Amino acid sequence: MDSILRKNLMLSAGAVATSYAFVSPRFAVSLAVGAALEAMNFRGLRATASMILASPVEPPRRFGASGFGARFALLALGIGVALYVGAHPVGLVIGLSLIIPAAVIEAWRTRPPIDEAAPGLEPDDEGWDLWNPWLAIERDPEDAEDDEGDDPA
C-alpha cells in the first residue's frame, strides 16, 4: 500500500506542476487539495479495511460501518470546505481521482510473472463448456446439456 501512496504522490506532484504551468495557480492548488483529501481517504479506507479483515471470526460490523461512514462524512466535509473557500471544482475532482491510476499502475507493476509452462486447456477442449465465465463457477453437466438444446440458431 505504501507503494501506491508513493506513486500517487508522484502523479499528484506532476499534475500540480503541470496545471500550475499550463492552467492556473487556483486550479493547481485545487488539484493539490483534492489529492491530499483522497490520500487521507485512502489511508482511512486501508485502516478500516485492515481492522475489519484482521478481526477473528466475526467482523466488528458496528465499528466497521461507522468507520466507513465517518470516512465518507469527513471526505464530504473536506470537499465542501474546499469548494466554499473557492477551489476549482474540476481541479478538485482530478485531484480526488488520482489514486485510481496510481493503484492500477502499482497493481500492474507488482503482478505475478506469467508462467508459460503452466498447464492449460486447448482452445477446442470440451472442458471449456463446463465453465460459466459470467459466474466464475463450474456449470452443472445437466444444465450444460439443457443449454445446448435451447440454442435457437
N, C-alpha and C positions, 0 to 999 in steps of 0.2 A: 504494500500500500504506500510505503514511503516513496517508491519509485514513481508511482502515479502522481503523487503530490509534487515531486521534483519536476516531472515532465510538465505538469500543469503550471508550475511556476515559470518554467522556460517559455511555454506557449503564451502565458499571460504577459510576461515581460516583453516578448517580441510583439504581441498585439498592441500593448500600450505604447511602445516606442513607435511602431508603425502608424498608429492612429494619431499620435501626437504630431508626427511629421506630416501626415497627409490629410488629416481631417481637422481636428481642433483640440485644444487643451481640455475643454469641457468634456468632449467625447472620450478622451484618453483617461481622464480622472474617473468618469462614469464606468468605463471598462475596468479600471483597476478596482473600484469599489465592488463591482459585480463579481470580479474574480476573487476578491477577499471574502465576500459573502458565501460564494459557493465552496471555497476551500474550507471555511468554518463549517458549513453544512455537510460537506463530505466527511470531515473529521467526526462530526456528531453522528452521522449515519454509521460510520465504521465503529465507533464506540458502542452505540446502541445495539447494532447487529452482532458485534462480538459478545456482548453481555448476554444477549438472548440465545445465541447459538452455543455458547460455552456453558449454559445452565444445564445441570444434570436432570435427566428425565423430563420434567415438565418445565417449559419456558415460563419465566415470570411475566405473564400476559399483562398484568396491570401496569408494571413499570415500563414494559416494552411499548405498550400503546401510548402511555403518557410521554415516553422518550421520543417517539416518532412525532407525536402531536406537538410537543414542546419545540422540537427542531423546526417543524414547519411554521409554527407561530413566530419563532424568532426570525426565521428567514423572511416571512411576510412583513414583520415589523421593520427589519433592516431595509427591505425593498421600499416600503412605504416612506421611511425616513429619508432614504436616498432620493426618491422622487420628489418629496416635499421640499428638500433643500436645493433642488434644481438639477439633478442628474439627468443626463441624456438617456431616454428610455432604450434606444437601440444599443447604445454602448453598454448599458447595464445588462441587457439581455445577452449580448455577446459575451460579456464577462462571466455571467452566470452559466453559460453553456460551454465554456472551455474545458470543463472536466471531462466531457464526453470524448473529444478527440484524444485527450491525454490518456484516458482509460483504454481506448481502442488501440492506440499506439503501443502502450505498455503490454497489453494482452497479446498483441501480435509479436512483439519482441521476445516475450518470455514463453511463447508457445512451445510445446514439446517437439522434438525433431521428428520428421517423417521417416518412418521405418519402411523402406522399400521391400524388405524381406518379410513383412508381416503377411500372415495368411489372409486370403480374401476370396470371395466368390467370383466366379467368372460372370461376365455380364449376362449370359443366357442361362445361368443356373436356375433351377426350379425353386431353390431356397428363397430367392427374392420375392416370390409370390406369397410366402408365408410371413412377410413383414409388412406392417402397416406404418408407412412413414409419417402419416398425419398424427398418429397417436404414439408413435415410437414404442410399439409393443408388437409381439408376435400375434399373427392372426390365428384364429381357431381354424383348423383344417376344414371343418364342416362349413364355416362361414365363407371360406375361400372358394369352396365348391359351389355354394349358393350364389356368390357374386359372379361366377363365370356364366351362369345361366341367365343373369339379369342384363347382360350387355345387349342393348338394342341394335348395335351396329352390325 
